[in-house]
Each structure stands twice: as structure tokens, then as C-alpha cells.
């Protein structure tokens, strides 16, 4: 199983290096770490740093061409679009992948 996340342009790969950190990015980063710990392959692509990856994926390229950058982030599961315009939750990903969420998650995942 493979998850690909096409992020909007950010200062770094996770967006967690800004002076004011977006809690949504913290939750997504924690979800990625938890999924990797569970053996799921997860790749993230940042529009500012890896624009070629956005153009190489025909589905992502098409969505960007039709909708512009507002369509980001785009999450693919096994090559198919799962969510666009917002990040999926860890629980959504686990349910879709048919895996149990980790019992002890990073603290930021428990914050609503």
C-alpha cells in the first residue's frame, strides 16, 4: 500500500519550520509518521521544492490544470485520488487502508 501526498508550496517538506505552525500540518506529519511505523509507504511532494513530481503524475497535473493550486493538497492511495483540497485524518486513512489506528499516537494527533 502506498500513500502519496501532494502538498501546496511550503517552506520545507512538512511545513513545520514556519514561525507559526499550522495544527493541520502537525496532525498530517504525525499521521505520516504513524503510518510509516505501521509499514505503509508514504511519500510527500512539496510544490515549491518538487514541481516535477506534480507534472509527472498525470492525475495531479490534470487536477492542477483544471482547478489551480486551491485543489492542493491532493492525497492518493495506491495511485487513486482519495482526497483533495484538504488533508485526510489519520483515522480516515486507517479506515480506508483497513488497518487499526495505533493505540498510542503522538500527542498532537489526540488534540482536536
ABEGO torsion letter per residue (X at the ends): XBBBBBBBBBABAAGAABABBBAAAAAAAAAAAAAAAAGBBBBBBBAAABAAAAAABAAAAAAAAAAEAAAOBBBBBGGBBABBGBBBBAAAAAAAAGBBBBABBBAAAABX
